[in-house]
Every structure is written in C-alpha cells, then in structure tokens.
Amino acid sequence: MAADILKKGCIKVKGMYSEKKDSTYDATVIMDDTGGKYVNFKLEFEPKKQSPKRGAAR
C-alpha cells in the first residue's frame, strides 16, 4: 500500500474501521504533498448508493 500511494498519490482502501461509529467503510486515501516538512493525507468517500424506495411508482 505504501509503495502504491507514493507512486500514484492515492489508493482505494476497502474495509477501513471507524472506532467512533463502530463500522467499516471504503475510502480513497489521498496523499497531499504541500511541499513543506510534512505530508498530509485526506480521505475521500464515495457517495452511498441509494436503494430504490419500496412502494414507489414506476
């Protein structure tokens, strides 16, 4: 994973765990090199897929 993020600048990760919500999620980890002493990382989430509502007219 480390080699991929250094090479590509981002990587998709499935099954990351959140202690706060006690659940797992998928996200893209993006390396944000600001040119300074440190490198920042951001998480980008895909929008949740909406399931069709029951009883909706077609």
PDB file of N, H, CA, C and O in Angstrom:
ATOM      1  N   MET A   1       0.821  -1.185   0.000  1.00  0.00           N
ATOM      2  CA  MET A   1       0.000   0.000   0.000  1.00  0.00           C
ATOM      3  C   MET A   1       0.866   1.250   0.000  1.00  0.00           C
ATOM      4  O   MET A   1       0.574   2.210  -0.713  1.00  0.00           O
ATOM      5  N   ALA A   2       1.921   1.243   0.790  1.00  0.00           N
ATOM      6  H   ALA A   2       2.158   0.463   1.370  1.00  0.00           H
ATOM      7  CA  ALA A   2       2.791   2.415   0.883  1.00  0.00           C
ATOM      8  C   ALA A   2       3.449   2.713  -0.468  1.00  0.00           C
ATOM      9  O   ALA A   2       3.541   3.872  -0.873  1.00  0.00           O
ATOM     10  N   ALA A   3       3.898   1.681  -1.154  1.00  0.00           N
ATOM     11  H   ALA A   3       3.824   0.739  -0.825  1.00  0.00           H
ATOM     12  CA  ALA A   3       4.539   1.878  -2.459  1.00  0.00           C
ATOM     13  C   ALA A   3       3.537   2.443  -3.463  1.00  0.00           C
ATOM     14  O   ALA A   3       3.881   3.328  -4.245  1.00  0.00           O
ATOM     15  N   ASP A   4       2.309   1.942  -3.448  1.00  0.00           N
ATOM     16  H   ASP A   4       2.030   1.223  -2.812  1.00  0.00           H
ATOM     17  CA  ASP A   4       1.277   2.432  -4.365  1.00  0.00           C
ATOM     18  C   ASP A   4       0.945   3.895  -4.110  1.00  0.00           C
ATOM     19  O   ASP A   4       0.816   4.674  -5.054  1.00  0.00           O
ATOM     20  N   ILE A   5       0.806   4.278  -2.843  1.00  0.00           N
ATOM     21  H   ILE A   5       0.911   3.646  -2.076  1.00  0.00           H
ATOM     22  CA  ILE A   5       0.436   5.665  -2.551  1.00  0.00           C
ATOM     23  C   ILE A   5       1.583   6.620  -2.892  1.00  0.00           C
ATOM     24  O   ILE A   5       1.345   7.758  -3.297  1.00  0.00           O
ATOM     25  N   LEU A   6       2.810   6.165  -2.731  1.00  0.00           N
ATOM     26  H   LEU A   6       3.004   5.241  -2.402  1.00  0.00           H
ATOM     27  CA  LEU A   6       3.952   7.010  -3.117  1.00  0.00           C
ATOM     28  C   LEU A   6       4.045   7.142  -4.637  1.00  0.00           C
ATOM     29  O   LEU A   6       4.399   8.202  -5.154  1.00  0.00           O
ATOM     30  N   LYS A   7       3.729   6.074  -5.338  1.00  0.00           N
ATOM     31  H   LYS A   7       3.442   5.214  -4.918  1.00  0.00           H
ATOM     32  CA  LYS A   7       3.819   6.073  -6.802  1.00  0.00           C
ATOM     33  C   LYS A   7       2.650   6.819  -7.451  1.00  0.00           C
ATOM     34  O   LYS A   7       2.849   7.624  -8.361  1.00  0.00           O
ATOM     35  N   LYS A   8       1.422   6.543  -6.973  1.00  0.00           N
ATOM     36  H   LYS A   8       1.260   5.889  -6.234  1.00  0.00           H
ATOM     37  CA  LYS A   8       0.222   7.075  -7.615  1.00  0.00           C
ATOM     38  C   LYS A   8      -0.352   8.317  -6.932  1.00  0.00           C
ATOM     39  O   LYS A   8      -1.074   9.087  -7.564  1.00  0.00           O
ATOM     40  N   GLY A   9      -0.041   8.520  -5.654  1.00  0.00           N
ATOM     41  H   GLY A   9       0.546   7.895  -5.140  1.00  0.00           H
ATOM     42  CA  GLY A   9      -0.570   9.669  -4.926  1.00  0.00           C
ATOM     43  C   GLY A   9      -1.892   9.393  -4.226  1.00  0.00           C
ATOM     44  O   GLY A   9      -2.348  10.190  -3.407  1.00  0.00           O
ATOM     45  N   CYS A  10      -2.505   8.256  -4.553  1.00  0.00           N
ATOM     46  H   CYS A  10      -2.134   7.608  -5.218  1.00  0.00           H
ATOM     47  CA  CYS A  10      -3.750   7.875  -3.873  1.00  0.00           C
ATOM     48  C   CYS A  10      -3.957   6.382  -4.009  1.00  0.00           C
ATOM     49  O   CYS A  10      -3.363   5.730  -4.868  1.00  0.00           O
ATOM     50  N   ILE A  11      -4.813   5.851  -3.144  1.00  0.00           N
ATOM     51  H   ILE A  11      -5.295   6.381  -2.447  1.00  0.00           H
ATOM     52  CA  ILE A  11      -5.110   4.422  -3.171  1.00  0.00           C
ATOM     53  C   ILE A  11      -6.507   4.192  -2.595  1.00  0.00           C
ATOM     54  O   ILE A  11      -6.894   4.828  -1.614  1.00  0.00           O
ATOM     55  N   LYS A  12      -7.255   3.284  -3.209  1.00  0.00           N
ATOM     56  H   LYS A  12      -6.940   2.768  -4.006  1.00  0.00           H
ATOM     57  CA  LYS A  12      -8.580   2.927  -2.698  1.00  0.00           C
ATOM     58  C   LYS A  12      -8.404   1.831  -1.653  1.00  0.00           C
ATOM     59  O   LYS A  12      -7.705   0.842  -1.876  1.00  0.00           O
ATOM     60  N   VAL A  13      -9.051   2.030  -0.511  1.00  0.00           N
ATOM     61  H   VAL A  13      -9.618   2.833  -0.330  1.00  0.00           H
ATOM     62  CA  VAL A  13      -8.959   1.069   0.585  1.00  0.00           C
ATOM     63  C   VAL A  13     -10.368   0.640   0.979  1.00  0.00           C
ATOM     64  O   VAL A  13     -11.243   1.477   1.202  1.00  0.00           O
ATOM     65  N   LYS A  14     -10.577  -0.658   1.060  1.00  0.00           N
ATOM     66  H   LYS A  14      -9.866  -1.338   0.879  1.00  0.00           H
ATOM     67  CA  LYS A  14     -11.876  -1.200   1.459  1.00  0.00           C
ATOM     68  C   LYS A  14     -11.780  -1.752   2.870  1.00  0.00           C
ATOM     69  O   LYS A  14     -10.751  -2.302   3.265  1.00  0.00           O
ATOM     70  N   GLY A  15     -12.856  -1.602   3.622  1.00  0.00           N
ATOM     71  H   GLY A  15     -13.691  -1.156   3.301  1.00  0.00           H
ATOM     72  CA  GLY A  15     -12.939  -2.198   4.949  1.00  0.00           C
ATOM     73  C   GLY A  15     -12.176  -1.457   6.030  1.00  0.00           C
ATOM     74  O   GLY A  15     -11.725  -2.079   6.991  1.00  0.00           O
ATOM     75  N   MET A  16     -12.016  -0.127   5.901  1.00  0.00           N
ATOM     76  H   MET A  16     -12.383   0.379   5.121  1.00  0.00           H
ATOM     77  CA  MET A  16     -11.383   0.646   6.972  1.00  0.00           C
ATOM     78  C   MET A  16     -12.343   0.688   8.154  1.00  0.00           C
ATOM     79  O   MET A  16     -13.560   0.726   7.968  1.00  0.00           O
ATOM     80  N   TYR A  17     -11.801   0.681   9.373  1.00  0.00           N
ATOM     81  H   TYR A  17     -10.813   0.650   9.525  1.00  0.00           H
ATOM     82  CA  TYR A  17     -12.637   0.609  10.568  1.00  0.00           C
ATOM     83  C   TYR A  17     -12.684   1.944  11.288  1.00  0.00           C
ATOM     84  O   TYR A  17     -11.655   2.593  11.476  1.00  0.00           O
ATOM     85  N   SER A  18     -13.882   2.355  11.691  1.00  0.00           N
ATOM     86  H   SER A  18     -14.719   1.828  11.538  1.00  0.00           H
ATOM     87  CA  SER A  18     -14.094   3.567  12.480  1.00  0.00           C
ATOM     88  C   SER A  18     -14.492   3.174  13.891  1.00  0.00           C
ATOM     89  O   SER A  18     -15.547   2.575  14.097  1.00  0.00           O
ATOM     90  N   GLU A  19     -13.645   3.510  14.874  1.00  0.00           N
ATOM     91  H   GLU A  19     -12.788   3.997  14.707  1.00  0.00           H
ATOM     92  CA  GLU A  19     -13.988   3.231  16.270  1.00  0.00           C
ATOM     93  C   GLU A  19     -15.172   4.086  16.694  1.00  0.00           C
ATOM     94  O   GLU A  19     -16.029   3.635  17.453  1.00  0.00           O
ATOM     95  N   LYS A  20     -15.219   5.307  16.208  1.00  0.00           N
ATOM     96  H   LYS A  20     -14.523   5.674  15.591  1.00  0.00           H
ATOM     97  CA  LYS A  20     -16.274   6.249  16.597  1.00  0.00           C
ATOM     98  C   LYS A  20     -17.655   5.722  16.210  1.00  0.00           C
ATOM     99  O   LYS A  20     -18.595   5.801  17.002  1.00  0.00           O
ATOM    100  N   LYS A  21     -17.778   5.186  14.998  1.00  0.00           N
ATOM    101  H   LYS A  21     -17.015   5.122  14.355  1.00  0.00           H
ATOM    102  CA  LYS A  21     -19.074   4.687  14.529  1.00  0.00           C
ATOM    103  C   LYS A  21     -19.198   3.171  14.664  1.00  0.00           C
ATOM    104  O   LYS A  21     -20.265   2.612  14.410  1.00  0.00           O
ATOM    105  N   ASP A  22     -18.112   2.502  15.063  1.00  0.00           N
ATOM    106  H   ASP A  22     -17.245   2.956  15.269  1.00  0.00           H
ATOM    107  CA  ASP A  22     -18.077   1.049  15.200  1.00  0.00           C
ATOM    108  C   ASP A  22     -18.568   0.364  13.920  1.00  0.00           C
ATOM    109  O   ASP A  22     -19.408  -0.535  13.960  1.00  0.00           O
ATOM    110  N   SER A  23     -18.020   0.814  12.784  1.00  0.00           N
ATOM    111  H   SER A  23     -17.337   1.544  12.751  1.00  0.00           H
ATOM    112  CA  SER A  23     -18.396   0.226  11.498  1.00  0.00           C
ATOM    113  C   SER A  23     -17.219   0.341  10.527  1.00  0.00           C
ATOM    114  O   SER A  23     -16.230   1.022  10.799  1.00  0.00           O
ATOM    115  N   THR A  24     -17.351  -0.332   9.409  1.00  0.00           N
ATOM    116  H   THR A  24     -18.154  -0.886   9.188  1.00  0.00           H
ATOM    117  CA  THR A  24     -16.316  -0.266   8.384  1.00  0.00           C
ATOM    118  C   THR A  24     -16.813   0.567   7.204  1.00  0.00           C
ATOM    119  O   THR A  24     -18.017   0.745   7.017  1.00  0.00           O
ATOM    120  N   TYR A  25     -15.870   1.071   6.416  1.00  0.00           N
ATOM    121  H   TYR A  25     -14.892   0.926   6.568  1.00  0.00           H
ATOM    122  CA  TYR A  25     -16.207   1.884   5.264  1.00  0.00           C
ATOM    123  C   TYR A  25     -15.108   1.776   4.226  1.00  0.00           C
ATOM    124  O   TYR A  25     -14.001   1.330   4.527  1.00  0.00           O
ATOM    125  N   ASP A  26     -15.413   2.183   3.008  1.00  0.00           N
ATOM    126  H   ASP A  26     -16.313   2.545   2.764  1.00  0.00           H
ATOM    127  CA  ASP A  26     -14.447   2.229   1.921  1.00  0.00           C
ATOM    128  C   ASP A  26     -14.122   3.690   1.638  1.00  0.00           C
ATOM    129  O   ASP A  26     -15.008   4.542   1.687  1.00  0.00           O
ATOM    130  N   ALA A  27     -12.861   3.984   1.343  1.00  0.00           N
ATOM    131  H   ALA A  27     -12.141   3.292   1.304  1.00  0.00           H
ATOM    132  CA  ALA A  27     -12.466   5.360   1.056  1.00  0.00           C
ATOM    133  C   ALA A  27     -11.214   5.359   0.187  1.00  0.00           C
ATOM    134  O   ALA A  27     -10.511   4.354   0.079  1.00  0.00           O
ATOM    135  N   THR A  28     -10.956   6.500  -0.423  1.00  0.00           N
ATOM    136  H   THR A  28     -11.527   7.317  -0.335  1.00  0.00           H
ATOM    137  CA  THR A  28      -9.719   6.704  -1.157  1.00  0.00           C
ATOM    138  C   THR A  28      -8.804   7.544  -0.274  1.00  0.00           C
ATOM    139  O   THR A  28      -9.191   8.627   0.166  1.00  0.00           O
ATOM    140  N   VAL A  29      -7.596   7.054  -0.010  1.00  0.00           N
ATOM    141  H   VAL A  29      -7.282   6.175  -0.367  1.00  0.00           H
ATOM    142  CA  VAL A  29      -6.611   7.793   0.769  1.00  0.00           C
ATOM    143  C   VAL A  29      -5.777   8.586  -0.226  1.00  0.00           C
ATOM    144  O   VAL A  29      -5.177   8.016  -1.138  1.00  0.00           O
ATOM    145  N   ILE A  30      -5.740   9.906  -0.047  1.00  0.00           N
ATOM    146  H   ILE A  30      -6.227  10.369   0.693  1.00  0.00           H
ATOM    147  CA  ILE A  30      -5.043  10.791  -0.967  1.00  0.00           C
ATOM    148  C   ILE A  30      -3.877  11.447  -0.246  1.00  0.00           C
ATOM    149  O   ILE A  30      -4.051  12.033   0.822  1.00  0.00           O
ATOM    150  N   MET A  31      -2.687  11.348  -0.831  1.00  0.00           N
ATOM    151  H   MET A  31      -2.545  10.871  -1.698  1.00  0.00           H
ATOM    152  CA  MET A  31      -1.510  11.990  -0.282  1.00  0.00           C
ATOM    153  C   MET A  31      -1.489  13.433  -0.773  1.00  0.00           C
ATOM    154  O   MET A  31      -1.532  13.682  -1.978  1.00  0.00           O
ATOM    155  N   ASP A  32      -1.423  14.382   0.157  1.00  0.00           N
ATOM    156  H   ASP A  32      -1.388  14.179   1.136  1.00  0.00           H
ATOM    157  CA  ASP A  32      -1.431  15.804  -0.166  1.00  0.00           C
ATOM    158  C   ASP A  32      -0.076  16.391   0.217  1.00  0.00           C
ATOM    159  O   ASP A  32       0.130  16.806   1.357  1.00  0.00           O
ATOM    160  N   ASP A  33       0.846  16.423  -0.749  1.00  0.00           N
ATOM    161  H   ASP A  33       0.678  16.086  -1.675  1.00  0.00           H
ATOM    162  CA  ASP A  33       2.192  16.958  -0.507  1.00  0.00           C
ATOM    163  C   ASP A  33       2.171  18.459  -0.719  1.00  0.00           C
ATOM    164  O   ASP A  33       2.057  18.938  -1.848  1.00  0.00           O
ATOM    165  N   THR A  34       2.283  19.200   0.381  1.00  0.00           N
ATOM    166  H   THR A  34       2.376  18.810   1.298  1.00  0.00           H
ATOM    167  CA  THR A  34       2.232  20.657   0.306  1.00  0.00           C
ATOM    168  C   THR A  34       3.605  21.272   0.048  1.00  0.00           C
ATOM    169  O   THR A  34       3.729  22.492  -0.055  1.00  0.00           O
ATOM    170  N   GLY A  35       4.632  20.435  -0.056  1.00  0.00           N
ATOM    171  H   GLY A  35       4.532  19.444   0.027  1.00  0.00           H
ATOM    172  CA  GLY A  35       5.983  20.935  -0.298  1.00  0.00           C
ATOM    173  C   GLY A  35       6.705  21.333   0.980  1.00  0.00           C
ATOM    174  O   GLY A  35       7.861  21.755   0.935  1.00  0.00           O
ATOM    175  N   GLY A  36       6.044  21.206   2.102  1.00  0.00           N
ATOM    176  H   GLY A  36       5.105  20.864   2.139  1.00  0.00           H
ATOM    177  CA  GLY A  36       6.641  21.557   3.390  1.00  0.00           C
ATOM    178  C   GLY A  36       7.355  20.373   4.011  1.00  0.00           C
ATOM    179  O   GLY A  36       7.725  19.417   3.330  1.00  0.00           O
ATOM    180  N   LYS A  37       7.538  20.457   5.307  1.00  0.00           N
ATOM    181  H   LYS A  37       7.237  21.234   5.861  1.00  0.00           H
ATOM    182  CA  LYS A  37       8.247  19.428   6.048  1.00  0.00           C
ATOM    183  C   LYS A  37       7.440  18.136   6.171  1.00  0.00           C
ATOM    184  O   LYS A  37       8.011  17.049   6.256  1.00  0.00           O
ATOM    185  N   TYR A  38       6.116  18.257   6.182  1.00  0.00           N
ATOM    186  H   TYR A  38       5.652  19.140   6.113  1.00  0.00           H
ATOM    187  CA  TYR A  38       5.255  17.108   6.392  1.00  0.00           C
ATOM    188  C   TYR A  38       4.345  16.870   5.194  1.00  0.00           C
ATOM    189  O   TYR A  38       4.120  17.763   4.378  1.00  0.00           O
ATOM    190  N   VAL A  39       3.836  15.670   5.106  1.00  0.00           N
ATOM    191  H   VAL A  39       4.019  14.945   5.769  1.00  0.00           H
ATOM    192  CA  VAL A  39       2.867  15.296   4.071  1.00  0.00           C
ATOM    193  C   VAL A  39       1.542  15.028   4.773  1.00  0.00           C
ATOM    194  O   VAL A  39       1.508  14.368   5.811  1.00  0.00           O
ATOM    195  N   ASN A  40       0.465  15.533   4.214  1.00  0.00           N
ATOM    196  H   ASN A  40       0.493  16.070   3.371  1.00  0.00           H
ATOM    197  CA  ASN A  40      -0.873  15.311   4.772  1.00  0.00           C
ATOM    198  C   ASN A  40      -1.576  14.218   3.983  1.00  0.00           C
ATOM    199  O   ASN A  40      -1.267  13.976   2.816  1.00  0.00           O
ATOM    200  N   PHE A  41      -2.519  13.567   4.635  1.00  0.00           N
ATOM    201  H   PHE A  41      -2.770  13.764   5.583  1.00  0.00           H
ATOM    202  CA  PHE A  41      -3.340  12.560   3.985  1.00  0.00           C
ATOM    203  C   PHE A  41      -4.798  12.932   4.175  1.00  0.00           C
ATOM    204  O   PHE A  41      -5.198  13.376   5.252  1.00  0.00           O
ATOM    205  N   LYS A  42      -5.594  12.750   3.124  1.00  0.00           N
ATOM    206  H   LYS A  42      -5.269  12.390   2.250  1.00  0.00           H
ATOM    207  CA  LYS A  42      -7.026  13.029   3.182  1.00  0.00           C
ATOM    208  C   LYS A  42      -7.780  11.764   2.809  1.00  0.00           C
ATOM    209  O   LYS A  42      -7.274  10.919   2.070  1.00  0.00           O
ATOM    210  N   LEU A  43      -8.984  11.645   3.324  1.00  0.00           N
ATOM    211  H   LEU A  43      -9.395  12.331   3.924  1.00  0.00           H
ATOM    212  CA  LEU A  43      -9.874  10.549   2.951  1.00  0.00           C
ATOM    213  C   LEU A  43     -10.990  11.118   2.091  1.00  0.00           C
ATOM    214  O   LEU A  43     -11.587  12.142   2.421  1.00  0.00           O
ATOM    215  N   GLU A  44     -11.261  10.441   0.990  1.00  0.00           N
ATOM    216  H   GLU A  44     -10.776   9.609   0.722  1.00  0.00           H
ATOM    217  CA  GLU A  44     -12.356  10.845   0.110  1.00  0.00           C
ATOM    218  C   GLU A  44     -13.330   9.677   0.038  1.00  0.00           C
ATOM    219  O   GLU A  44     -12.949   8.548  -0.273  1.00  0.00           O
ATOM    220  N   PHE A  45     -14.590   9.966   0.329  1.00  0.00           N
ATOM    221  H   PHE A  45     -14.900  10.883   0.582  1.00  0.00           H
ATOM    222  CA  PHE A  45     -15.607   8.928   0.378  1.00  0.00           C
ATOM    223  C   PHE A  45     -16.487   9.002  -0.855  1.00  0.00           C
ATOM    224  O   PHE A  45     -16.815  10.088  -1.335  1.00  0.00           O
ATOM    225  N   GLU A  46     -16.866   7.837  -1.364  1.00  0.00           N
ATOM    226  H   GLU A  46     -16.600   6.956  -0.975  1.00  0.00           H
ATOM    227  CA  GLU A  46     -17.798   7.770  -2.470  1.00  0.00           C
ATOM    228  C   GLU A  46     -19.203   7.921  -1.902  1.00  0.00           C
ATOM    229  O   GLU A  46     -19.485   7.430  -0.809  1.00  0.00           O
ATOM    230  N   PRO A  47     -20.086   8.594  -2.631  1.00  0.00           N
ATOM    231  CA  PRO A  47     -21.452   8.722  -2.120  1.00  0.00           C
ATOM    232  C   PRO A  47     -22.112   7.351  -1.994  1.00  0.00           C
ATOM    233  O   PRO A  47     -21.886   6.457  -2.809  1.00  0.00           O
ATOM    234  N   LYS A  48     -22.919   7.210  -0.972  1.00  0.00           N
ATOM    235  H   LYS A  48     -23.104   7.937  -0.310  1.00  0.00           H
ATOM    236  CA  LYS A  48     -23.624   5.939  -0.772  1.00  0.00           C
ATOM    237  C   LYS A  48     -24.642   5.753  -1.876  1.00  0.00           C
ATOM    238  O   LYS A  48     -25.293   6.704  -2.310  1.00  0.00           O
ATOM    239  N   LYS A  49     -24.772   4.518  -2.324  1.00  0.00           N
ATOM    240  H   LYS A  49     -24.244   3.746  -1.972  1.00  0.00           H
ATOM    241  CA  LYS A  49     -25.740   4.204  -3.368  1.00  0.00           C
ATOM    242  C   LYS A  49     -27.129   4.196  -2.764  1.00  0.00           C
ATOM    243  O   LYS A  49     -27.360   3.581  -1.723  1.00  0.00           O
ATOM    244  N   GLN A  50     -28.043   4.873  -3.412  1.00  0.00           N
ATOM    245  H   GLN A  50     -27.856   5.372  -4.258  1.00  0.00           H
ATOM    246  CA  GLN A  50     -29.433   4.916  -2.968  1.00  0.00           C
ATOM    247  C   GLN A  50     -30.150   3.680  -3.446  1.00  0.00           C
ATOM    248  O   GLN A  50     -30.114   3.354  -4.632  1.00  0.00           O
ATOM    249  N   SER A  51     -30.796   2.995  -2.539  1.00  0.00           N
ATOM    250  H   SER A  51     -30.826   3.260  -1.576  1.00  0.00           H
ATOM    251  CA  SER A  51     -31.596   1.838  -2.958  1.00  0.00           C
ATOM    252  C   SER A  51     -32.991   2.347  -3.320  1.00  0.00           C
ATOM    253  O   SER A  51     -33.465   3.326  -2.744  1.00  0.00           O
ATOM    254  N   PRO A  52     -33.641   1.689  -4.268  1.00  0.00           N
ATOM    255  CA  PRO A  52     -34.986   2.127  -4.653  1.00  0.00           C
ATOM    256  C   PRO A  52     -35.928   2.053  -3.474  1.00  0.00           C
ATOM    257  O   PRO A  52     -35.883   1.108  -2.687  1.00  0.00           O
ATOM    258  N   LYS A  53     -36.782   3.056  -3.356  1.00  0.00           N
ATOM    259  H   LYS A  53     -36.819   3.824  -3.995  1.00  0.00           H
ATOM    260  CA  LYS A  53     -37.739   3.089  -2.245  1.00  0.00           C
ATOM    261  C   LYS A  53     -38.855   2.095  -2.522  1.00  0.00           C
ATOM    262  O   LYS A  53     -39.313   1.939  -3.654  1.00  0.00           O
ATOM    263  N   ARG A  54     -39.270   1.441  -1.478  1.00  0.00           N
ATOM    264  H   ARG A  54     -38.899   1.567  -0.558  1.00  0.00           H
ATOM    265  CA  ARG A  54     -40.359   0.462  -1.626  1.00  0.00           C
ATOM    266  C   ARG A  54     -41.674   1.185  -1.812  1.00  0.00           C
ATOM    267  O   ARG A  54     -41.944   2.194  -1.160  1.00  0.00           O
ATOM    268  N   GLY A  55     -42.491   0.655  -2.714  1.00  0.00           N
ATOM    269  H   GLY A  55     -42.272  -0.164  -3.244  1.00  0.00           H
ATOM    270  CA  GLY A  55     -43.797   1.231  -2.967  1.00  0.00           C
ATOM    271  C   GLY A  55     -43.773   2.458  -3.868  1.00  0.00           C
ATOM    272  O   GLY A  55     -44.804   3.101  -4.067  1.00  0.00           O
ATOM    273  N   ALA A  56     -42.597   2.790  -4.419  1.00  0.00           N
ATOM    274  H   ALA A  56     -41.760   2.267  -4.257  1.00  0.00           H
ATOM    275  CA  ALA A  56     -42.514   3.956  -5.306  1.00  0.00           C
ATOM    276  C   ALA A  56     -43.141   3.614  -6.663  1.00  0.00           C
ATOM    277  O   ALA A  56     -43.014   2.493  -7.156  1.00  0.00           O
ATOM    278  N   ALA A  57     -43.802   4.578  -7.238  1.00  0.00           N
ATOM    279  H   ALA A  57     -43.905   5.489  -6.837  1.00  0.00           H
ATOM    280  CA  ALA A  57     -44.429   4.378  -8.555  1.00  0.00           C
ATOM    281  C   ALA A  57     -43.351   4.258  -9.623  1.00  0.00           C
ATOM    282  O   ALA A  57     -42.330   4.944  -9.561  1.00  0.00           O
ATOM    283  N   ARG A  58     -43.574   3.403 -10.586  1.00  0.00           N
ATOM    284  H   ARG A  58     -44.403   2.846 -10.636  1.00  0.00           H
ATOM    285  CA  ARG A  58     -42.582   3.212 -11.663  1.00  0.00           C
ATOM    286  C   ARG A  58     -43.038   3.835 -12.923  1.00  0.00           C
ATOM    287  O   ARG A  58     -42.335   3.774 -13.931  1.00  0.00           O
TER     288      ARG A  58
END
